[in-house]
Amino acid sequence: MRAVLPVGRGKVVVAEVDEVEPGPGEVVIEVAAYSLNRGETFQLENPRDGWRPGKDVAGLVIRTIPDGPPVGTRVVAHVPHSGWAERVAAPLTQLAVLPDAVPLEQAAALPLAGLTALRLLRTAGAVIGRRILLTGASGGVGHYFTELAAAAGASITAVVSSPVRGARLLELGAETIVPEASAADGPFDLVLESIGGDSLPVALSKVRAGGRLIWFGQASRQPASLDFFTMFDGPENGTIEHFHYTDGDDGADLATLVRLVAAGRLHPELGRIEDWSRTGDVLDDLRDRRIRGNAVLTLFTEETPMNDPKTVVTRYVEAVAAGDLATIRASFAPDVVWTYPGDLPLSGEWKGRETVVDEFLGAVAGKLFAPGAPVTIRLTNALADGDQVFAEWTAQATARSGEAYANHCGAVFTVRDGAIVAVREYLDTDHARRVLFPETSMP
């Protein structure tokens, strides 16, 4: 079988390896998708002999044991290693069965980041009404923790390098984003610190007297230096607690994460989905912080989707309604052009898949609606003629001003080779101006 192997400092290659043989209590999974984690980039810098990377996988059971899931069952697993491969052995205690409602690509992004976020929240205890500062928040852990903690009543300030990287966190419930811990308006009941180095003492200074800092990572790779006397300036009698995510029941906690995703209460943030042949390139982007959320690599899809123009457009609008970023991104051709009408701040041509998804649909739209408020999209009509589809939908939401937004939208989509290459949208621009851009409205 084929697997990703470390070759030299930080580099990988896909090569032939021996077929996997399960040990006691293990099943064999045919891997459909796996996700990359920052810790694995560190391990690849100095890999142990015989070690292969990969902890987060999703796929189909192809060999089982008497008390294991039947062959063909869809599962997600958090394996000790060697998951970046066509097949992997997984302990029965470290996997969970997937319902059909959870795509394999989304499931692959759950294990390490999701388990860390879930167990951080559990370690934090009751968070309702508590002020929390979260550093290094733009990765998978940050997105999961923000959504879970905000739903539990916490007030979260997230530290991210730019507004674009923080837009989705605001949608998931963060109250404030700041570019660095020093800019946060403390004090905080709890600080979650994952950067280390110079970031840790600054974050600690934001803890209230008698408060708590949970140290769960050191992404900077730099040790921290603390001064006993500076704690008298704020976090006097505060507690610094080391956290390691492995303390818990993987099978049970994975099942909890899967249940939350299936119920629409947790949304994996898939910042990049690529074929596994591009693992090396995606690792480079992860190291250079060019990926927001999780990076997922795919080996196969469960079925080949229908790619007639009407199905492509219908699937896209339904994905927007469901907040399915992976399907939204996959719906567009790399050189797509989206034309938005009128003379609003959004008006004009948006060119390129990343620009359309991240800047137009994502970051820009994220600034228009009230954080945490639902945005309801309902497809009402779709008519196809050759490679063009005219679709109509309704959009309802609450604007940041608090005013109700309710618009009837339409668009002509051009679809070629199963991907959307052009969109020309139509809507009530007067309503959009009045509700979403009141500063541009005529008195």
C-alpha positions, 0 to 999 in steps of 0.5 A: 500500500502507499503511505506518506513517509518523512524524507529529510527535515520537514519533507515528505513523499508518498511511497510504497510500504508494507500492508498494515496488520492490526494488533489486538483490539484494532480494526483496519480503516481504508482512509478516505481523508486525514487532517494535518496538525501543527504538532506533526510539522514539529515531529517531521523536523526530526522524525524517529526511525520507522515513524510515520505521521498521521493521527486524525483519519476518517474512512471505512472499516475493511477489517473488523473484530468480534465486538467492532463495527461491521465492515463498511461502517463509516468511522473517524479515528484518532490513531497513535501514528501512521494515519497518512496512508491508504489504510491504517490500524485503529484501536477500537477505543479510539474511534467513533461511528459516523452518521451519514449526515457527517461528511468524511472530510469534516470528520477527519478534522475532528480528532486532535483539534476537537478533542483538545477543545472539548477537554479544554472546556471540560478542564475550564469548568463552568464558563457561563458569564466568565471572561476568557482570553484565547491566544493562537485562536485561528487554528482548529482548536480555536474555532472549536473551543470558541463555538463550544464555549460561546454556546455555554455562555462564555465571553471570549476574546480571541487573539488572531493575526488579522481581521480576516483570520478572525471573521469566522470566530466572530460568527462562531460566538467570539465577542472580540478579536484582537491582534495580540494579547497586549491589546486585550481589555482585561482582566479575564477570569481565564486565559488559554495560552498556546503560543509560549515565548513572549506571549505567555507573560503578556497573557498572564498579565491579563488574568484577574487576581486569583484567576487562572491560566491554562497553558496548552501549547507552545507554537512559538517554539520559544520558552517563556520567562516569568517574573514573580513580582510582576504578578503583584500587578494583576494576576496575584494568587493566580494559577498557571496550569499545564494541559495535555489533551490526551487525558480522556476517553477518545472513543466517547469524546469523539462520539460527542464531537460527532453528535454535535456536528450532526446536530449542527451545534459544532462546525469544523472549519476546513480551511484547505481541502486537497488531494493527498498527493499535495501533502508536502505543499499543504504542510508548508502552508500550515507551517507558514500560517497560510491556513485558517482552521483545519487542513484536510487531505483526501484519498477518495470520495464516497461517491462521484457527485452528479455534476450537471449544472442544475445539481451543482448550483442546487448543491452550492446553495444548499451548502451555503444554507448549511454553512458547509464551507468545504462544499462551498469552496469545492463548487467553484472553479479556480478562476470564478468571477462573481458580479454583484450589482449596484453601487454598494461597497460589495458591488463589482467583480470578485475574481478567483475562488479564494477571493470569492469564498474568503473575502466576498462570501466569508470575511466581507459577509461576516461583517454585515450580520450580527455575530451569532445570529442565524442566517437563513437561506432557502432555495425557491427555484432553479431553472437550467438551460445548457451550462447556465442555471437561474436560481432564486433564493430568500435570505433572512438575517439580523444586520449588525445594526439590529435591523431585520434583513429579508431579501429575495435574491436571484443569480445566473450561474455558469457551470462548466466541467462540474464547477461554477465559473461565473455568477451574476447576482440580482437582489433588492439593492435598496433594501441591502443599502438601507439595512446592511450599509446604513452609512451609505443611505441617502437622508 
